[in-house]
Amino acid sequence: SVSSTLQAMVSYIAVTWNLEQSMQTCNERKRSGAIDYWSTGVAFFVGSIDSSAPEGGYLLHSLGVEQC
C-alpha cells in the first residue's frame, strides 16, 4: 500500500540522512556531533533487526520484509 511504501521511504531517508550528517560533521572536526548522528542512523537500521521476533524485526527492517 501507499502508506507502507511511504513509511519505508521515510525510514530509509532517516538512516541515510543521519549517516551523511555524521560524515559532514566529522569533516568539520566536531567529533561528538558526528558520533551522535552515526549512532542515531545505526540505531534506526541495525537496532531494528530482531531475528527472534516472529514478524522479523522492527522499523526499517520489517518494512523492507513487508515490501518484498
N, C-alpha and C positions, 0 to 999 in steps of 0.2 A: 504494500500500500504506500501511498504518498507519505503518510505520517512516519512510517518506519524508515523509509528512504531518507527523509529529511533528518531524522534522528541520527542515522548512520553518518550522513554527510557532516552534520554539525559536530558530532563526536570526533570524527577524523580530523576536521579542521582545528578543533581544540587541541588535539595532540600535536599536530604539525606546527601550529602557531606557537605553542609553548616551547617546543624544541628549537624552532627558529629564533625565538626571543632569547633563549638561553645562549645560543651561538653569538648573537649580536651583542648581548650583554657581556659575554666573556671577552669578545674582541675589544670591548670598551674598558676592559680590566676591572669589571665590577663582579668579582667572584661570587659573593653571597647572593646577589640577584640572579646570576646565571644558574647557581645551584637550585634556587627556588623554582625557576622556570623549568629546569630539567626534571626535577622531582615531580612537579605537577604533571608534565607531559607523560612521564613514565607511569605515574600512578593512573592516569586516565587510560593508558593502554595495557601495560603489564599487570597492574593491580586489578584489572577487570577479568583476568583469566583465572577461572577456578575449575580445574578439571574434575573435582569431586562433586561439583554441583550437577544435578540431573539435567538442568536446562543448558549446561555448557559454559556458564560464566555470566558476567555482568557487563554493562556498559558497551564499549566498542566491540569487544569480542562476541558477545551474544547477538548484537545487532548484525554483525557480519555473518554469523552462522544462520541467523534468521533470513537474511537476504539471499544467501547461497542455497 
